[in-house]
Amino acid sequence: MQKNKFIFYNLLANSALATITNAFVWFALTFWAFLTTESVLVTSFIAGTFAVFNMLCAFLFGSIVDRYRKHTAIILSNVLSLVAYIIGAGFFFLTPREVFADPSSPELWILIVILIVGSVAGNLRTIALVTLVRGLFEEDRDKANGMIGAMNGLSFSVTSVLSGLAIGFYGMDVALICALIATVVSMLHLFTVKVEEPIIIHTEEKPSHFDFRGTLAAITSMPGLLALIFFTTFNNFLGGVFMALMDPYGLSLVSVQTWGIMFAFLSLGFIAGSTYIAKYGLGSRPLRRLLLVNVVLWITCIFFTIQPSIILLGIGMLFWMTLVPFIEATEHTVMQAVVPYERLGRVIGFAQSVESAATPITAFMIGPIAQLIFIPFMTTGAGVALIGDWFGTGQARGIALVFIISGSIGLIMTLLAFRSRSYHLLSDQYALTLKKTSD
């Protein structure tokens, strides 16, 4: 067990560097594109494109994880990212910079797609690491998931400040060079880590890359598991609003440097929430805790943009960052408990694919909706006279109104989930699995 922990800690440290790098590219690209084009539509479409790639690749990545050794899948993730960043950097340096200022420029979107591919390739590593937790740990998997969450939070914290400072003071060229160096270092370290993985005995023929039927059968055989995936999918549907509009809203209040540093500080909440899980676990009723966390999250979303205040926004985001790790940790812990190991990668990939499918729909829709409806409503439209005297007016207040409506919808749906049959069925199945393991 100690040897498995040592292997896990090495992979966790390696993943921290790779995750920081991939998130750094994503953040830097979003900041740079918005500041270069000054277009909310561009950030919305970048978020949507990123989510589409996640959706299309997640199930394939899960199949790769089940088909090959997890260590091999992690190495492949690094290779894909490195190749994409090399191509992206070359394209960026060979293209006249003024071309990127046009939101409709083909060169801009070619660069965006190339760099998104490199960033999304990191999800293959994530699925492999979460799946490997099942193979390395018989107990305390929730705590291991908490460590992964803490690593992601630390990565997010470092990434936020680095990307904001890099774009604010140096530009995209320096950001790309740093990403290349870090990716190479991560790969070199990965070759020094020897992973002794459990042998997988497949209960069916060796999985194809797109075994939809078998994976769906495995999910539906577990009462309530499909409902959990769809609940998280709905959360992501609303989360697409924040993915598309949070940066434009934050940058309307502070500079890009301040925004990056602020994100770094606030993401300490993510680390705190994940550290709590790593130390204390999720308890015997993780699904109940999941729904309670969602209630607090959506109430927070209703109020953190009620006034144009960076302090109010910061407090709300701190609550959000602290509680979000409980959602992902709960989903992974439940899946690791009830899904057979030989299918776990595909089930996690399926879940990510379905959950990610909701985000691009919202992200692609919400940019034009905000730009054409809510922003005019709070700038020159009826909203100015209706609520403008206390709510405020202008572009940022139109975005804030979108956040408030999204939070209200999320709260209603979470309260309904508490009364659902699927919630009670999956809770009972999880408790039964834990009892069998302890016996």
N, C-alpha and C positions, 0 to 999 in steps of 0.2 A: 504493500500500500504506500509506503514511504517513497519507493522508487517511482510509482505512478504519479505521486504528488510532485516529485522533482521534474518528471517529464512534463506534466501539466503546467508547472510554473515557468519552465523554459519556453513552452509554446505560447503561454500567456504573455510573457515579456516580448517575444518575437512578434506576436499579433499586435501588441501595443504600438510598436514602431510602425508596422505596416498599416494599421488602422489610422494612426496619426497622419501618415503620409497620404493615404487615400482620401481621408476627410479634409486634409489641408488643401488638396487639389480641388475638391468639390467646393469648399468655402471660398477659396481664392478665386476660382472661376466665377462664382456667383457675384462676389463683391466687384471683381474687375469688370464683368459684363454690365452690371448696373451702372457703375461709375463711368464706363466708356460710352454706353448708349443712352443712359438716363431714361430707360424704358422699363416700366413695371411689367409689360408684356414679355420682355426678354427673360426676366427672372422667373416669371410664371411658366414660360415654355421650357426653360432649363430644368425647373423642378419637375415638370411633367415628363420631359425626356428622360431624366434620371429615373423616375418611377417606372416608366415604360420598360426601360432596360432591366430594372430589377424584376419586374413582372415576368418578362420573357425569359430571363436567365435563371431565375431561382429554382424552378423545377429541374432544369437541365443540370444545374450545380448539385442538387440533391441526388440525382441519379448517378452522377460521377462519384459523389461521396460514398454511395452504397456499393458501387461497382469496383472501386479501387481502394487502396490503402488511404487512410485519412492524411497521412504525412505526404503522400504523393499529391493529393488534392490541394494541400496547402502550398506545396512548391509550385504547382501549376498556376495557382492564384497569383503568386508573385511574378511568375514569368509573363502572364497575360498583362498585368499592370505595367511591368517594365517595358514591354514592347509598345504598349499604347502611349506611355509617357515619352519614349524616344521619338516615336512618330509625331506626336503632338508638339513636342518641343521643336523638332525640325521644321514642321509646318509653320509654327508661330514665328520663328526667326527668319524664315524665308519669305514671309508675307508682309507687305507694307502695313505699318501700324494703323494708318488712317482708314484702311478698309474696314477694320473691326468696329469703327464708330457707327456704322450703318446697321440698324437692327435687322434689315432684310438681306444683309450681305451673305452670300453663300460661304465665303471664307470663314466668317464668324461661326456659322453653324457647323461647318466641317470640323473646326477646332473644338467646338463644344462637344460634339458627338465623340470625337477621338478621346478626349480627356474623360468624358463620362464613362466610356468603356473601361478605361484603366481603373477608375474609382469603383465601378460596379463589380469588377473582377474580384475585389476584396470580399464580396459576399460568399464566394466559394470557400474561402478560408473560414469565415464565420460559421457556416453550416457544418464544415468538417470539425471544427473545434467543439461546437455544441454537441454534435453526435458522439465525439470521442469521450465526452464527459460520461456518457452512459457506459462506455466500455472500460473506463478507468476507475469509476467509483461505484461501489455497491450502495453506499450510504452518503448522505450529505450532498446530494446532487444539487439541491436548491442553493446550498452555500457556494458550490463551485460556480453555479450560474450567477450568483451574486458577485463573485470575483471577476467573471467575464464582464458583468455590467459595470463594475468599478473600473476595470480596464478601459471600457468604452467611454466612461465618464471622464477619466483622466485624459484619454486621447482627445475627447471633445474639448476639454478645458485648454489643453496645450494648443490644439488646432485653432481654436477661436482667436487666441491672442496672436499666434504666429501668422495666420492668414491675414488678419486685419492689419498688423504691422507691416507685413511683407508687401501687401498691395498698397497700403497707404504711403510707405516710405520708399519702396524699391521698385515695385511693379511686377507684372506677370512674368517677365523673363527670369528674374531671380527666383520666383516661386517655382517655376518649372525645373530649374537647375537643382534646387534643394530637393524636390520630389524625386528626381532621378538618383541622386546620391543616396538618399534614405532607402529607396527601394533596393538598390544594390547591396547596401549594408544588411538589410533584413534578409535578403536571399542568402548571403554568405553565412550568416549566423544559423539559418535554418538547416544548412547542410551539416552542421555540427551537432544537431539534436537527433538522437536515435530514439525512435518511438517503437516500443513493443506492443503492437495492437492485438486485441483478441481476435481469434479466428472466427469469421462469420460463416455460419452454416445456413445457406439459403433454403427456405422451406418451399421455394418455387424455382423455376428455371432462373439462370443468371439474369439479373434485371437488365432490361433494355434502357436506353437513355430516356425514353418517354413512356414509362409504364403507368399510364394514367389509370387504367382500369383496376389494376392490382392495388395501387396506392389509395384510390378512392374507396375500394372495398375495405382496406385496413382501417381507414378513418371512420367509415360508417359502422364498422363492427364495434366501435367503442362508443357507447351511448353518451351523447352530448358533446363529443369532440368536434364534430362538424359545426355545431352551434358556437363553440368557443372560437373557432376560426372565423366564422362569419361575424361574430361580435367584434373581434379585433379588426376585421375588414371594415366594418362600419366606423370604428374609431379612426382608421386610416383614411376613410373617405372624408371625414371632417378634418383630419390632420393635414390633408392636402392644402387646406386653406392656410394653415400656418406655414407650411413648407413654401408656398408660393408668395405669401404676403408679409411674413415676419421681417425679412431683411429690409424691404422698402419702408415698412412702418418704423422700424428701429432707426434706420438711416435718415428718416425725416426728423428725428429728435436729436441725434448726436452724430458726430463724425465717424468715419469708418474705423479709425484707430480706436476711438472710445467704445464703439460698438463691439469690436473684437475683444478688447480688454474686459468689457462688461460680460460678454458671453463666457469668457474664461473664468471669471469669478463666479458667475451664476451656475456654471456647470459643476462647481464644487458640490452643489445640491445633488446632482446626479451621482457623484462619487459617494456622498453621504448616504443616499438611499441604497446604493448597491453595497456599500460596506456594511450597512445594517443587515441586509439579506445574507451577506457572506458570513457574518458573525452569528446571527440568530435564526436564519432560515425564514421560511414563509409560514411556519405553523402547520397545524393539522387541517386547516380549512383555507387553503390558498385562494380558491375561487371566490369565496366570500370577501376576502381582503381585496381581491382584484376589483370587484364591483364597488366596494367602498372607496377605493382609490379613485376610480373613475368619477364617482359623485363629486369628490373634492376637486378633481381636475377640471371638470366642466363648470362648476361654480366659479372657480378661479378664472376661467376663460371669459365668463360673463362680466367680471368686474375689473380685470387688469388693464383694459383699454377704455374704461368708462370716462376717463379724462385724459387729455394729452400730457401725461406726466411720465418721465423716464423713471422716476422713483416707483410709481405705481406699477409700471410695466416690469421693472426689475423685481419687485416683491412677488408679483404674479408668476413670473418666469421661474423664480426660485422655488416656489411651491411646485410648479410643473416639473422642473428638473429633478426634484427630490423624489417625487412619486412615480414618475414614468418607469424607472427600473423595475418596479413591482409587476408591471404589466407583462413585459417580455420574460422576466424570470419565471413568473407563474405559468405562462404558456409553455415554455421550454421544460419546466419541471414536470408538468402534467404529462406532456408528450413523452418524456424520457421514462416515465413510470408506466404508462399504459400501452405504448407502441413497441412492437418487437424490434430488437436492435437491427436486424437485417433490412428493415424498412424505414428506420428512423430518419435517415438522410432524405429520402424521398418525401416522407410526410412533412418534415420541416421545410423542405424546398417547396412542396405544394402549398403549405400554409403561407410562406413568404410570397409565393407567386400570386395567390388569390388576394392576400392582404394588400400587396403592392398594386394590384390592379385598380383598387379604389382610388389610390392617391393621384395617378395621372389624370383620371377623369375630373377630379376636383381641381387639380392644379392647372390643367389646360382650360377648364371652364371658368375658374374663379378670376383669373387675370383679366380676360375680356369683360366679365360681369362687373368686377370692381371698377375697371377703367371706364366702362360705358354706362353703368347704372349707379353704383353706390357713390363713386367719387363725384360725378356731376350732381347727384342727389344732395350731397353735403357741401357742395361748392357753390353752385348757382341754382339748384333745384329747390323743391318744396321742403327738404330736410332743414334748410337754413332757417326758415321761418318756424318750422314745426318744433325742432329740438336744438337748433343751433345756439340759442342763447345760453344754454347750460352745458350742452354736449360739445360745442365747438364746431367750427366749420373748416373746410379745406380738404385736400387730398388725403391726408393722414386720418381725418375723422371718418371719411368714407370707408377706409380700410378697417378702422376700429369697429364700425358698425357691422361689418362682415364677421369679425371675430365674435362679437356679442351674440349674433344670431346663431352662429355655429355652436357656441357653448350651450345655448339654450336647448338646441336640438339634441346634443350629446347627453345632457342631463336627463331629458325625458326618456330617451332610449335606454339609459342605464337603469333608471328606476323600473322600467318595464322588464328588463332582464332579470331583476331580482325575483320576479314572480313566475319566471318561465320554468317549464318542466325540464328542459335541457340542463339548466343550471343545477337542479337537484340531482338529476341522473348522473352527470359527470362528477359531481362532488362525491356521490356514493361510490362510484367506480374507483375514484382515486383513493378513497379511504380503504376500500377493499383490497386494492393493490398493495398499499402500504402494510396492511395487516398480514397479507401473504408473505411479503418480504421479511417482516419481523419474525414471523413464525419459522 
